[in-house]
């Protein structure tokens, strides 16, 4: 059996960092990932994928990624369910990240984050990786290429 997911996209809002009663850090965030085609009107569409990351990488994500940051996620799909306050069963599908790569260039300030913040030993990309990624994608079709500027997303476009 195989359950592997690799995504590259931009965060739709700042990550949400929480701690379990046992003290384990857990961060959740939504990644907007462009589809590889345009719709009938010639517009680029995106999928909004819920991601969760645990422990030290969760703290790194919360400290160094912000709304609009480009990130790469390597992990697996997981489904779970719970009862909400009304007693209804809620099903959730999310990507549990084993690795999160920070893909914004080191010299790019993302809403006040400076390149010095990227110097932790955990997951970050160097400019060469980021440059080669950007060379392979069309900046004209990337609706999330605002380079750290706020992203206006219509609430009707959100799947939740």
PARO-458019 format. One record per residue (C-alpha): x, z, y; residue number from 1; chain; residue in one letter. Coordinates in nm, 4 decimals, m for minus. Each point is the difference from the previous one (the first is absolute). Layout:
BEGIN
<site <X Z Y> NUM 'A' 'A'>
...
//
This chain:
BEGIN
<site <0.0000 0.0000 0.0000> 1 'A' 'X'>
<site <0.1106 m0.0638 0.3547> 2 'A' 'X'>
<site <m0.1296 0.1443 0.3269> 3 'A' 'X'>
<site <0.2232 m0.1065 0.2893> 4 'A' 'X'>
<site <m0.0787 m0.0746 0.3639> 5 'A' 'X'>
<site <0.2292 m0.1288 0.2741> 6 'A' 'X'>
<site <m0.1456 m0.0315 0.3500> 7 'A' 'X'>
<site <0.1304 m0.0840 0.3464> 8 'A' 'X'>
<site <m0.2206 0.0647 0.2989> 9 'A' 'X'>
<site <m0.0602 0.2015 0.3144> 10 'A' 'X'>
<site <m0.1507 0.3456 0.0325> 11 'A' 'X'>
<site <m0.3474 m0.0007 0.1570> 12 'A' 'X'>
<site <0.0430 0.3547 0.1352> 13 'A' 'X'>
<site <0.2499 0.2858 m0.0111> 14 'A' 'X'>
<site <0.0520 0.1488 m0.3487> 15 'A' 'X'>
<site <m0.1905 0.3186 m0.0855> 16 'A' 'X'>
<site <0.2347 0.2702 m0.1372> 17 'A' 'X'>
<site <m0.1422 0.2970 m0.1891> 18 'A' 'X'>
<site <0.1301 0.2609 m0.2399> 19 'A' 'X'>
<site <m0.1481 0.1118 m0.3318> 20 'A' 'X'>
<site <m0.0550 0.3727 m0.0615> 21 'A' 'X'>
<site <0.3224 m0.0099 m0.2044> 22 'A' 'X'>
<site <0.1870 m0.1365 0.3039> 23 'A' 'X'>
<site <0.0453 m0.3640 m0.1073> 24 'A' 'X'>
<site <m0.0147 m0.2485 0.2884> 25 'A' 'X'>
<site <m0.2409 m0.2921 m0.0319> 26 'A' 'X'>
<site <m0.0429 m0.2790 0.2572> 27 'A' 'X'>
<site <m0.2782 m0.2553 0.0043> 28 'A' 'X'>
<site <m0.0078 m0.3198 0.2006> 29 'A' 'X'>
<site <m0.1713 m0.3365 0.0062> 30 'A' 'X'>
<site <0.2102 m0.3137 m0.0213> 31 'A' 'X'>
<site <m0.1365 m0.3265 0.1438> 32 'A' 'X'>
<site <0.1331 m0.2829 m0.2171> 33 'A' 'X'>
<site <m0.0582 m0.3614 0.1013> 34 'A' 'X'>
<site <m0.1550 m0.2295 m0.2564> 35 'A' 'X'>
<site <0.2120 m0.3070 m0.0859> 36 'A' 'X'>
<site <m0.2624 m0.2416 0.1366> 37 'A' 'X'>
<site <m0.2308 m0.0452 0.2974> 38 'A' 'X'>
<site <m0.3799 0.0034 m0.0126> 39 'A' 'X'>
<site <m0.2243 m0.3005 0.0728> 40 'A' 'X'>
<site <0.0234 0.0689 0.3735> 41 'A' 'X'>
<site <0.3819 m0.0100 m0.0164> 42 'A' 'X'>
<site <0.0351 0.3747 0.0562> 43 'A' 'X'>
<site <0.2447 0.2231 m0.1838> 44 'A' 'X'>
<site <m0.1740 0.2690 m0.2059> 45 'A' 'X'>
<site <0.1448 0.3266 m0.1240> 46 'A' 'X'>
<site <m0.0706 0.2584 m0.2659> 47 'A' 'X'>
<site <0.0070 0.3677 0.0935> 48 'A' 'X'>
<site <0.1587 0.1913 m0.2847> 49 'A' 'X'>
<site <m0.0027 0.3781 m0.0307> 50 'A' 'X'>
<site <0.3409 0.1454 m0.0931> 51 'A' 'X'>
<site <0.1139 0.3498 m0.0908> 52 'A' 'X'>
<site <0.3565 0.1304 m0.0279> 53 'A' 'X'>
<site <0.1224 0.3436 m0.1121> 54 'A' 'X'>
<site <0.2738 0.2568 0.0762> 55 'A' 'X'>
<site <0.3048 m0.0856 0.2160> 56 'A' 'X'>
<site <m0.0897 m0.3708 0.0338> 57 'A' 'X'>
<site <m0.3396 0.1150 0.1363> 58 'A' 'X'>
<site <0.1734 0.2023 0.2705> 59 'A' 'X'>
<site <0.2264 m0.2961 0.0819> 60 'A' 'X'>
<site <m0.3007 m0.2313 0.0297> 61 'A' 'X'>
<site <m0.1765 0.2457 0.2313> 62 'A' 'X'>
<site <0.3120 0.0479 0.2139> 63 'A' 'X'>
<site <0.1173 m0.3606 0.0333> 64 'A' 'X'>
<site <m0.3011 m0.2308 m0.0354> 65 'A' 'X'>
<site <m0.2731 m0.0411 0.2588> 66 'A' 'X'>
<site <m0.2982 m0.2249 0.0584> 67 'A' 'X'>
<site <0.1269 m0.3600 m0.0013> 68 'A' 'X'>
<site <0.3209 0.0760 m0.1943> 69 'A' 'X'>
<site <0.0889 m0.2533 m0.2662> 70 'A' 'X'>
<site <0.0569 0.1558 m0.3408> 71 'A' 'X'>
<site <0.0633 m0.1073 m0.3561> 72 'A' 'X'>
<site <m0.1667 0.1978 m0.2769> 73 'A' 'X'>
<site <0.1001 m0.0017 m0.3659> 74 'A' 'X'>
<site <m0.2286 0.1935 m0.2319> 75 'A' 'X'>
<site <m0.2991 m0.0108 m0.2308> 76 'A' 'X'>
<site <m0.3785 m0.0258 0.0278> 77 'A' 'X'>
<site <m0.1909 0.3163 m0.0798> 78 'A' 'X'>
<site <m0.3721 0.0714 m0.0129> 79 'A' 'X'>
<site <m0.1613 0.3405 0.0272> 80 'A' 'X'>
<site <m0.3411 0.1463 0.0730> 81 'A' 'X'>
<site <m0.1456 0.3167 0.1472> 82 'A' 'X'>
<site <m0.3312 0.1437 0.1164> 83 'A' 'X'>
<site <m0.0588 m0.0015 0.3733> 84 'A' 'X'>
<site <m0.1848 0.2725 0.1915> 85 'A' 'X'>
<site <m0.3344 m0.1665 m0.0835> 86 'A' 'X'>
<site <0.0758 0.0100 m0.3718> 87 'A' 'X'>
<site <0.0525 m0.3771 m0.0239> 88 'A' 'X'>
<site <0.2823 m0.1325 m0.2154> 89 'A' 'X'>
<site <0.2588 m0.1858 0.2131> 90 'A' 'X'>
<site <0.2474 m0.2418 m0.1586> 91 'A' 'X'>
<site <0.3339 m0.0650 0.1681> 92 'A' 'X'>
<site <0.2589 m0.2676 m0.0751> 93 'A' 'X'>
<site <0.3376 0.0424 0.1691> 94 'A' 'X'>
<site <0.3654 m0.0927 m0.0346> 95 'A' 'X'>
<site <0.2214 0.2937 m0.0920> 96 'A' 'X'>
<site <0.3306 m0.0874 0.1646> 97 'A' 'X'>
<site <0.3195 0.0764 m0.1846> 98 'A' 'X'>
<site <0.2067 m0.1541 0.2802> 99 'A' 'X'>
<site <m0.0760 m0.0802 0.3626> 100 'A' 'X'>
<site <0.2401 m0.2237 0.1917> 101 'A' 'X'>
<site <0.0064 0.0105 0.3794> 102 'A' 'X'>
<site <0.0183 m0.3680 0.0964> 103 'A' 'X'>
<site <0.0068 0.0074 0.3797> 104 'A' 'X'>
<site <0.3410 m0.0949 0.1412> 105 'A' 'X'>
<site <0.2218 0.2945 0.0894> 106 'A' 'X'>
<site <0.0036 m0.0971 0.3678> 107 'A' 'X'>
<site <m0.3803 m0.0252 0.0191> 108 'A' 'X'>
<site <m0.1733 0.2949 0.1662> 109 'A' 'X'>
<site <m0.3346 0.0593 m0.1689> 110 'A' 'X'>
<site <m0.2109 0.2134 0.2359> 111 'A' 'X'>
<site <0.2941 0.2161 0.1021> 112 'A' 'X'>
<site <0.1870 0.0035 m0.3316> 113 'A' 'X'>
<site <0.3656 m0.0859 0.0528> 114 'A' 'X'>
<site <0.2492 m0.1476 m0.2418> 115 'A' 'X'>
<site <0.1652 0.3411 m0.0418> 116 'A' 'X'>
<site <m0.3071 0.1159 m0.1905> 117 'A' 'X'>
<site <0.0711 m0.2537 m0.2730> 118 'A' 'X'>
<site <0.3312 0.1551 m0.0987> 119 'A' 'X'>
<site <m0.1363 0.2178 m0.2803> 120 'A' 'X'>
<site <0.1377 m0.0822 m0.3427> 121 'A' 'X'>
<site <m0.3464 m0.0836 m0.1278> 122 'A' 'X'>
<site <m0.1557 m0.3419 0.0040> 123 'A' 'X'>
<site <0.0716 m0.2265 0.2947> 124 'A' 'X'>
<site <0.0939 m0.3633 0.0237> 125 'A' 'X'>
<site <0.2973 m0.1441 0.1790> 126 'A' 'X'>
<site <m0.0346 m0.2754 0.2562> 127 'A' 'X'>
<site <0.1044 m0.2663 m0.2499> 128 'A' 'X'>
<site <m0.2896 0.0753 m0.2338> 129 'A' 'X'>
<site <m0.2449 0.0111 0.2866> 130 'A' 'X'>
<site <0.1354 m0.3204 0.1509> 131 'A' 'X'>
<site <m0.0220 m0.1883 m0.3276> 132 'A' 'X'>
<site <m0.3573 0.1198 m0.0454> 133 'A' 'X'>
<site <m0.0949 m0.1123 0.3481> 134 'A' 'X'>
<site <0.1695 m0.3357 m0.0499> 135 'A' 'X'>
<site <m0.2216 m0.0633 m0.3031> 136 'A' 'X'>
<site <m0.3285 0.0758 0.1769> 137 'A' 'X'>
<site <m0.1724 m0.1680 0.2896> 138 'A' 'X'>
<site <m0.0208 0.2321 0.2991> 139 'A' 'X'>
<site <m0.2828 m0.2160 0.1357> 140 'A' 'X'>
<site <m0.2215 0.0813 m0.2981> 141 'A' 'X'>
<site <0.0909 0.3703 m0.0156> 142 'A' 'X'>
<site <m0.2816 0.1690 0.1885> 143 'A' 'X'>
<site <0.1866 0.3316 m0.0312> 144 'A' 'X'>
<site <0.3264 m0.1173 0.1582> 145 'A' 'X'>
<site <m0.0537 0.2016 0.3177> 146 'A' 'X'>
<site <0.3383 0.1687 m0.0431> 147 'A' 'X'>
<site <m0.1234 0.3546 0.0499> 148 'A' 'X'>
<site <m0.2816 m0.0692 0.2434> 149 'A' 'X'>
<site <m0.3435 0.1420 m0.0863> 150 'A' 'X'>
<site <m0.2075 m0.2136 m0.2324> 151 'A' 'X'>
<site <m0.3630 m0.0632 0.0901> 152 'A' 'X'>
<site <m0.2027 m0.0106 m0.3207> 153 'A' 'X'>
<site <m0.3716 m0.0569 0.0151> 154 'A' 'X'>
<site <m0.1818 0.2739 m0.1959> 155 'A' 'X'>
<site <m0.2183 m0.2705 m0.1612> 156 'A' 'X'>
<site <0.3141 m0.1428 m0.1650> 157 'A' 'X'>
<site <0.0919 0.3273 m0.1709> 158 'A' 'X'>
<site <m0.1041 0.0373 m0.3640> 159 'A' 'X'>
<site <m0.0794 0.3699 0.0387> 160 'A' 'X'>
//
